[in-house]
Each structure stands twice: as C-alpha cells, then as structure tokens.
Amino acid sequence: MKNPRDGASSGLMKAAFLALLLVAACQVQAENVVVRNIEPSKEHPRNSEGSFATLASGRIIFCYTQFYGGAADESPARIVQIHSDDHGRTWSEPKVVVENTAGNNVMSVSLLRLQDGRLAMFYCIKNSWLDCRPHMRVSTDDAATWSEPKLLLQAPGYFVLNNDRVIQTSKGRIILPLGYHRSRLSDPHSSKSFDARAITMWIYSDDAGQTWQEAANWWAIPVASGSGLQEPGVVELPDGSIMGWSRTDQGAQYGFTSTDGGRTWSPPVPTEMKSPTSPSSIRVLPGTTDLLAIYNDHSGKFAFPAKKRTPLNACISKDGGKTWPVRKLLEEDPDGWYCYTAIHFTKDNAVLLAYCAGDSKVGGLNRLRMRRVSLDWLRE
C-alpha cells in the first residue's frame, strides 16, 4: 500500500530541486566575479593597464604592461599577452608581444578591430621625460604576428595615450585622444622637466592609419588647476556625435563634444561624472543607446575617501552622458586604488573589466585585476 507521505515527500523534493535551479539561474544571471589577479612580484613589480580583443576563433586576448626593474611610470616595461577560450573565465600565462625598445618603456596599449578586418595595436614608446609618443602596429593574421611600429605624431614632446582609448567611428575615422604635457626643463632624465598640467588634443586618420592629422582645435582647462585636462577618452554616441572627456583635479571629469567626426571640439565643461584625479572609461552597451562608464564615483551615492581612487563603480547613462542614474559598486575597499579600466563585451552577455586594483600594501598601480560581470547584473 502506497504511503501518502511518499507523494508529499516527492513533491517537496521537486520543489527544493526547482528552487535550487532558480537560485543557480539567478547566480548566473547576476554574475559579478573576479576571475584573475595578477600580483606584483620581485621579477615583475607592477602589472598594469591593458586592452582586450576577440579573435576570429572566439579566443579573447588581453595585452597589458609588464614592468621589470621598478614600478614607476618611467621604469622598464614591455607589453605581454594572455588569452581566454571560455569567455574570460580562465586565462593563460603571459607571453611577450612587444619587447621594450624605448629609453624607458613601452606601455599603455589599446587594441582595436579595424573595419577592414585587421587588428590594430596602439601604445606609447616612452624614451624620457621629454619624449613619449604614440605608435601603431597592425596584424593581418589575428595577432599571430605584428607589423613594425609606426610613429603617429612627428612633433616632439610628451603625449599620453591611455590604454583602451582608441576608437574607429561608424564612418571609418580612427581617433586618438591625447594629453599633451609641455617640457619645463631640458633635462630628459629629470621629472622636473615634466609639466603635469595637460592640454587635451586629438589626432585622426581617414585611411586606416596610413596618415594622421591633428584636430582643428585643442583645449586647456579654463580654471586654475594642477592637472589640466589629463588622460582623455572618446566614445561615439548613437547619433553619430563624439563624446570626449578628461580627468581633472576639479572634482569631476570635464567633457567635450564633436559633431563633425572629431575634427573640431566644443570647449571643456564639468560633467556629472564626479571623481578624483582619475580616468574614466566609457562604452556603448551592446544593442542599446545606453552608455556604460567605469570610474571612481564621488557623487556621494556611496561613501568615498576624498581624492582617493576608490570606490570603483559601474554607471549607466540613458541620455548620452548627461546623467548617470544607475550606479553599481564594483570595489569599495577604502584602502583600494582602482583605475585604468579596459572594457570588453563578450558573446555570452557579459562584460570583462581589467583595471589596476592596488592598495597601500602592494602599491596603487601594481596589481592587475580582471572581473567578469553579466550585463543583467549591471541593469539590475
């Protein structure tokens, strides 16, 4: 004779099983996990800023700056590459792709899939406090080999191109945002020769990187400042205009707009991205007109220590960067130092973020962290 409790027990087991499935589905849907920390070591005291690209095979590569012999911005460094075959969940060990050929280092890489199918790599060759300029390489075999480096700016000087910053617009124009720092002295080995007060300028190419020209105007910050307009970035908005921004010491990112594809730019004005002197990274969310910005949000929505690069936040704008109503915490350690984020969308509805995640123990820029976040989590 069948025990009536058997049916009840079976029903409870099915309910429990369904509940577990639901929890698992929610966890996958709301994924937000650190997938790798690349820690500093005696051999490599700093591992920092980089950029992603997806190859035709589906493999994702990430190139970043690997320092040796010191952790300062002028210390020796090369560019190395790691890869993932599971949408960024696990990563290989690094291999060198650009050896150091500079007086100081090669660093600050941007990868860009060109509209002609080639893969482009941009980075700075830093020879001294008087000489830092952007270069370009291209690959016709999906990063297996690279061309020789091409100097993009003939003028001498110290030009900062941040990592993961280069774009190609829907009309095919490649735009590089640059922070130019004048020289105060003539000694190439003294940091006193470097003027931290940057101007923001742009160069662009209409022939896939063969030739380059400067935008018709550049801008200095219109207030007294120790930073000027540093470490600029650009993003093409869905209406075809270009939004630009630069970090400042004024408590906010300053913004620019171009309506002619980057040839001319509006004067800089403070934006709603309240932040310390730390860069912001911005992309258009796939399949939408929304913007995703990763930066140190000092708007007051979350607690923050003044002038420090923490917390790190993911913010979404639905009005072209005018306001950022959706703000999510990625990192909140008050001793943390989070900056120079690379953003890359995967084919399984997630975004990969790679950024410096140091602290007072290891140094602010010395630990590289990779995080995988589902787009559903961002929109929660």
matplotlib code that plots the C-alpha trace (Angstrom):
import matplotlib.pyplot as plt

x = [0.0, 1.4, 2.2, 0.6, 3.7, 5.7, 3.8, 4.3, 8.0, 8.4, 6.6, 8.9, 12.0, 10.8, 10.1, 13.5, 15.2, 13.4, 14.4, 18.0, 17.7, 16.2, 19.0, 21.6, 20.0, 19.9, 23.5, 24.5, 22.3, 23.7, 27.3, 29.9, 33.2, 36.9, 38.4, 42.1, 44.5, 48.0, 50.0, 53.3, 56.4, 60.2, 60.6, 57.6, 56.9, 54.0, 51.4, 49.0, 46.7, 45.8, 43.2, 41.1, 40.2, 38.2, 39.8, 38.0, 38.4, 36.4, 39.5, 39.8, 43.2, 44.3, 47.6, 48.9, 52.1, 54.5, 57.2, 60.6, 63.3, 60.9, 57.3, 57.4, 55.9, 59.4, 60.6, 61.4, 58.4, 57.2, 53.8, 52.6, 49.6, 47.3, 44.3, 41.0, 39.0, 36.0, 34.7, 37.1, 36.6, 40.1, 43.4, 46.7, 50.1, 51.7, 53.9, 55.8, 54.4, 56.2, 59.7, 61.0, 62.7, 62.5, 64.7, 62.2, 59.4, 56.6, 53.2, 49.6, 48.2, 44.9, 43.7, 41.2, 39.5, 39.6, 36.7, 38.9, 39.3, 42.8, 43.7, 45.5, 47.6, 48.4, 50.9, 53.3, 57.1, 58.5, 62.1, 62.4, 60.5, 60.7, 59.7, 56.6, 54.7, 52.0, 52.8, 50.7, 51.2, 48.7, 48.2, 46.7, 46.8, 44.7, 47.6, 49.9, 52.4, 52.5, 54.0, 56.8, 55.7, 54.6, 55.1, 51.8, 52.9, 56.0, 56.1, 58.5, 57.0, 55.3, 52.0, 49.9, 47.6, 45.8, 45.1, 41.9, 41.2, 41.3, 38.1, 37.1, 33.8, 30.9, 32.3, 35.7, 37.7, 40.2, 40.5, 43.3, 42.7, 45.9, 47.1, 50.0, 52.4, 54.9, 58.5, 59.6, 63.3, 65.6, 66.9, 65.3, 66.2, 64.6, 60.9, 61.1, 61.1, 57.6, 54.6, 51.7, 49.2, 48.0, 46.1, 43.7, 44.1, 43.1, 44.6, 42.7, 43.2, 40.8, 42.9, 43.1, 46.2, 48.4, 48.4, 47.4, 46.4, 45.6, 42.0, 41.5, 41.5, 42.8, 41.8, 43.3, 41.3, 39.7, 40.4, 43.4, 44.5, 47.4, 46.3, 44.9, 43.0, 44.7, 44.2, 41.3, 38.9, 36.3, 33.2, 30.9, 27.3, 24.4, 23.5, 27.0, 28.4, 31.6, 31.7, 35.1, 36.2, 39.4, 40.3, 40.9, 41.7, 38.4, 36.3, 34.8, 35.6, 35.5, 33.6, 33.8, 31.6, 32.3, 29.6, 31.9, 33.6, 36.4, 37.7, 36.6, 35.6, 33.5, 35.1, 35.5, 32.9, 32.4, 30.3, 28.1, 30.9, 32.2, 35.6, 39.1, 42.0, 41.4, 40.4, 37.0, 36.3, 33.1, 31.5, 28.0, 26.2, 25.6, 22.1, 21.2, 21.9, 22.9, 26.5, 28.4, 31.1, 33.6, 35.1, 35.6, 32.2, 32.5, 28.9, 28.0, 25.8, 28.4, 30.9, 34.3, 37.6, 38.4, 40.8, 41.4, 40.7, 38.0, 35.3, 35.1, 31.7, 29.8, 27.4, 24.8, 23.5, 20.4, 20.8, 24.2, 26.3, 24.3, 23.2, 24.1, 21.1, 22.2, 25.3, 26.7, 29.6, 32.4, 35.0, 34.7, 37.8, 38.7, 42.4, 42.0, 43.3, 41.2, 41.8, 42.7, 39.9, 39.7, 36.1, 35.3, 31.9, 31.7, 29.4, 27.6, 26.0, 28.8, 31.5, 35.1, 36.8, 40.5, 42.0, 44.7, 43.5, 46.3, 46.4, 48.8, 50.5, 51.4, 51.2, 48.3, 49.1, 50.9, 48.2, 46.1, 42.6, 40.2, 36.5, 33.6, 30.2, 26.9, 25.0, 22.0, 23.8, 24.6, 21.0, 19.5]
y = [0.0, 3.4, 5.7, 9.2, 10.7, 9.4, 11.8, 14.7, 13.9, 13.7, 17.0, 18.6, 17.2, 18.5, 21.9, 22.0, 21.0, 23.7, 26.2, 25.2, 25.6, 29.0, 30.1, 28.8, 30.6, 33.9, 33.5, 33.0, 35.9, 38.2, 37.2, 39.6, 37.8, 38.4, 35.9, 36.8, 38.8, 39.3, 40.1, 42.1, 40.1, 40.7, 39.9, 42.0, 44.6, 46.1, 44.7, 47.3, 48.8, 46.9, 46.2, 43.3, 41.9, 39.0, 36.9, 35.2, 31.8, 33.3, 33.5, 36.7, 38.2, 40.8, 42.8, 44.7, 46.4, 44.2, 46.1, 44.9, 46.7, 49.0, 50.0, 53.8, 55.2, 55.6, 52.1, 49.5, 47.7, 45.5, 44.6, 41.0, 39.0, 36.4, 34.7, 33.0, 30.4, 30.4, 34.0, 35.3, 32.9, 31.5, 32.9, 31.6, 32.7, 35.8, 35.9, 38.9, 40.5, 43.9, 43.9, 47.1, 49.2, 52.5, 54.6, 53.9, 51.6, 50.6, 50.8, 51.8, 49.5, 49.8, 47.1, 47.9, 45.7, 47.8, 47.8, 46.2, 43.2, 43.8, 44.1, 47.2, 47.8, 51.3, 52.0, 54.6, 54.4, 56.4, 57.4, 60.2, 62.9, 64.9, 62.2, 59.9, 59.4, 57.0, 54.2, 51.8, 48.2, 46.0, 42.3, 40.6, 37.1, 37.8, 38.7, 35.9, 38.4, 42.2, 44.8, 47.1, 50.1, 53.3, 56.6, 58.5, 62.0, 63.6, 66.5, 66.1, 66.1, 64.1, 62.8, 60.5, 57.9, 56.0, 52.3, 51.1, 54.5, 54.4, 54.2, 53.9, 55.7, 54.3, 56.3, 54.8, 57.5, 56.4, 58.9, 59.0, 61.3, 62.6, 64.5, 66.8, 67.8, 70.6, 70.5, 72.8, 72.0, 70.4, 67.5, 64.3, 62.4, 64.7, 64.5, 68.3, 68.7, 67.3, 69.7, 67.8, 70.4, 68.7, 70.0, 67.7, 67.2, 64.7, 63.2, 61.2, 59.0, 58.5, 55.9, 53.1, 54.6, 55.3, 59.1, 61.2, 64.8, 66.9, 68.1, 71.7, 72.7, 71.7, 72.8, 73.8, 73.8, 77.2, 77.4, 77.3, 73.7, 71.5, 68.7, 70.5, 68.1, 64.8, 61.3, 61.9, 59.4, 59.3, 57.4, 57.6, 58.2, 56.5, 59.8, 60.0, 62.7, 62.1, 62.5, 63.2, 63.6, 64.2, 63.7, 66.8, 67.9, 69.9, 67.1, 66.0, 64.8, 67.6, 66.9, 67.8, 67.2, 66.9, 66.9, 66.6, 63.3, 64.6, 67.5, 70.2, 70.0, 72.1, 73.9, 71.7, 71.8, 69.9, 66.8, 64.8, 62.3, 63.4, 61.9, 62.4, 62.9, 59.5, 58.4, 57.2, 54.6, 54.6, 52.3, 52.0, 49.0, 46.4, 46.6, 49.8, 53.5, 53.5, 54.3, 52.3, 54.2, 52.7, 55.3, 56.3, 57.8, 60.6, 61.8, 60.8, 57.9, 55.7, 56.6, 57.7, 58.9, 62.3, 62.4, 58.6, 56.3, 54.3, 53.1, 51.8, 52.0, 50.9, 53.7, 53.8, 56.8, 56.8, 60.4, 60.5, 61.0, 64.0, 62.0, 58.6, 57.3, 53.7, 53.3, 49.9, 49.2, 47.1, 47.8, 49.6, 49.0, 52.4, 51.4, 50.4, 52.2, 51.4, 52.9, 52.5, 50.2, 48.2, 47.3, 44.4, 42.8, 39.0, 36.9, 35.4, 38.6, 39.7, 42.4, 41.9, 44.6, 44.8, 47.5, 48.4, 47.2, 48.0, 49.2, 50.6, 47.2, 46.4, 49.9, 51.6, 50.6, 47.3, 44.7, 44.0, 42.6, 41.1, 40.9, 39.4, 40.9, 39.9, 42.7, 41.6, 42.4, 45.9, 46.6, 45.2]
z = [0.0, -1.0, 1.8, 1.2, 2.7, -0.3, -2.6, -0.3, 0.1, -3.7, -4.1, -1.6, -3.3, -6.6, -5.1, -3.5, -6.8, -8.7, -6.0, -6.4, -10.2, -9.7, -7.4, -9.8, -12.7, -10.7, -9.8, -13.4, -14.5, -11.9, -12.3, -10.9, -10.1, -10.0, -12.5, -12.0, -10.0, -11.5, -8.4, -8.3, -7.8, -7.4, -11.1, -12.2, -9.5, -11.5, -13.8, -15.1, -17.7, -20.9, -23.6, -24.9, -28.4, -29.6, -32.4, -35.3, -33.4, -30.5, -28.3, -26.2, -25.8, -23.3, -23.7, -20.7, -19.4, -17.5, -15.6, -14.6, -12.7, -11.0, -10.7, -11.5, -14.7, -16.1, -15.1, -17.8, -19.2, -22.1, -23.4, -22.8, -23.8, -22.1, -23.6, -22.7, -24.5, -22.2, -22.5, -19.9, -17.0, -17.1, -18.6, -19.9, -18.6, -20.3, -23.3, -24.6, -27.7, -27.7, -26.2, -24.6, -27.4, -25.6, -23.4, -20.6, -21.6, -24.0, -22.2, -22.3, -25.0, -27.0, -29.2, -32.0, -34.6, -37.7, -40.2, -42.9, -40.6, -39.4, -35.7, -34.6, -31.6, -30.3, -27.5, -26.2, -26.6, -23.7, -24.1, -21.5, -19.6, -22.8, -25.3, -25.2, -28.4, -29.7, -32.2, -34.2, -35.3, -37.3, -37.6, -40.7, -39.0, -35.9, -33.5, -34.5, -35.9, -35.9, -38.3, -37.3, -35.1, -37.0, -35.3, -35.4, -34.3, -35.8, -33.4, -30.4, -26.9, -24.2, -25.4, -23.2, -24.9, -22.2, -22.5, -24.3, -25.7, -29.5, -31.5, -35.1, -35.9, -37.9, -40.9, -40.6, -38.9, -36.3, -33.4, -30.8, -27.8, -26.3, -23.3, -24.2, -21.4, -22.2, -21.1, -18.2, -18.4, -20.9, -18.8, -20.2, -17.1, -14.5, -13.6, -13.0, -16.8, -16.9, -16.6, -15.2, -16.5, -19.7, -22.6, -24.5, -28.2, -30.8, -33.9, -36.5, -39.6, -42.5, -44.3, -41.7, -40.0, -43.0, -42.4, -39.5, -38.8, -35.7, -34.9, -35.8, -32.1, -28.7, -25.2, -21.9, -18.7, -18.2, -14.4, -12.2, -12.0, -11.2, -13.5, -16.6, -18.8, -18.5, -19.9, -22.3, -23.8, -26.6, -27.5, -30.5, -29.5, -31.4, -33.1, -34.6, -32.4, -30.4, -26.6, -25.1, -21.5, -19.5, -15.8, -13.8, -10.2, -10.1, -8.6, -11.9, -15.4, -18.0, -21.2, -24.9, -27.9, -31.6, -34.2, -37.2, -36.5, -34.3, -36.5, -34.0, -30.4, -28.0, -25.0, -21.9, -19.2, -15.9, -16.3, -13.9, -13.5, -10.1, -9.5, -8.1, -10.5, -12.0, -15.5, -16.6, -19.3, -21.3, -23.9, -25.5, -24.1, -26.9, -28.5, -26.7, -26.8, -23.2, -22.0, -19.5, -17.6, -15.1, -12.8, -9.2, -8.4, -5.9, -6.3, -2.8, -3.6, -2.0, 0.7, -0.5, 0.9, -0.5, -3.5, -3.5, -6.4, -4.6, -4.8, -8.3, -9.9, -13.0, -14.0, -16.8, -18.7, -20.9, -22.1, -23.8, -20.6, -19.2, -16.1, -14.6, -12.7, -12.4, -10.2, -9.0, -6.7, -8.1, -5.5, -2.2, -0.1, 1.4, 1.1, -2.6, -5.6, -8.7, -12.2, -15.9, -16.8, -20.0, -21.1, -23.4, -24.2, -24.6, -26.8, -23.8, -22.4, -20.1, -19.9, -18.9, -16.9, -16.3, -14.1, -11.6, -8.1, -5.8, -2.2, 0.4, 0.8, -2.8, -4.4, -6.1, -9.7, -9.2, -9.1, -12.2, -11.6, -14.1, -13.4, -15.3, -14.9, -16.6, -18.4, -16.4, -13.2, -14.4, -15.2, -12.0]

ax = plt.figure().add_subplot(projection="3d")
ax.plot(x, y, z, "-o")
ax.set_aspect("equal")
plt.show()
